[in-house]
């Protein structure tokens, strides 16, 4: 399945170890959060539901969000951007 949610290149994809969450960071300055589930039945398509778009980073010289990582126990995400900021999102 092809996902076309970002306007520019995707820099990183992260998965939460405890919750069914996935995030993608892109040069468009956005982090997209998805509810995701992969079923044990391989004939069934994975479930991907867009949850939220986080738009806090500025695009600098065509670079936006460079990295994202989930907190190991909480449904929080950290993002690092080309604007020199690291942002913690707690209300996903």
C-alpha positions in Angstrom: 0.0 0.0 0.0 1.3 3.4 -0.9 0.8 6.3 1.5 0.8 9.8 0.1 0.3 12.1 3.1 3.4 14.3 2.9 4.3 16.9 0.3 8.0 16.4 0.5 10.5 13.6 1.3 9.9 11.4 4.4 13.0 11.4 6.6 12.0 8.9 9.3 9.2 6.5 10.3 8.8 5.5 14.0 6.7 2.8 15.7 5.6 2.8 19.3 6.6 -0.4 21.2 3.5 -0.4 23.5 0.7 1.4 21.6 -0.6 0.9 18.1 1.0 4.2 16.9 3.2 5.0 13.9 4.7 8.4 13.0 6.3 9.8 9.9 8.6 12.9 9.8 9.0 14.8 6.6 10.8 17.7 4.9 7.4 19.5 4.6 7.8 20.3 8.3 5.1 18.0 9.5 4.9 14.9 11.6 1.9 12.6 10.8 0.6 10.3 13.5 -1.3 7.1 12.5 -3.1 4.4 14.4 -1.6 1.3 12.8 -2.2 -2.4 13.2 -0.8 -5.4 11.3 -2.9 -8.6 11.5 -1.6 -12.1 11.8 -3.7 -13.1 8.9 -1.5 -12.1 6.0 -4.4 -12.0 3.6 -5.8 -9.0 5.5 -4.5 -5.5 4.7 -2.8 -3.6 7.5 -4.9 -0.9 9.2 -3.6 2.7 9.0 -5.8 5.5 10.3 -4.5 9.1 10.3 -4.9 10.5 13.8 -3.1 13.9 13.8 -0.8 16.2 11.9 1.8 18.0 14.0 2.9 21.3 12.4 5.4 23.0 14.7 8.7 22.9 12.8 9.8 25.5 10.2 11.3 24.4 6.9 14.9 25.6 6.6 16.7 25.4 3.2 14.2 22.8 2.1 14.7 20.6 5.2 11.9 20.1 7.7 11.6 17.4 10.4 14.7 15.3 10.4 13.9 12.7 13.1 11.1 11.5 15.4 11.0 9.0 18.2 8.3 7.7 20.6 8.7 7.7 24.3 9.2 4.1 25.4 6.3 3.9 27.9 4.0 6.9 27.2 2.1 7.9 24.0 4.5 10.9 23.5 6.7 11.7 20.6 9.8 13.8 20.2 10.7 15.4 16.9 13.9 17.2 15.8 13.9 19.7 13.0 16.2 21.6 10.7 15.1 24.7 12.6 17.2 23.6 15.5 14.4 22.7 17.8 13.5 19.4 19.6 9.8 19.3 20.4 7.9 17.0 22.8 4.3 16.3 21.9 2.4 15.0 24.9 -1.2 15.4 23.7 -1.4 13.1 20.6 
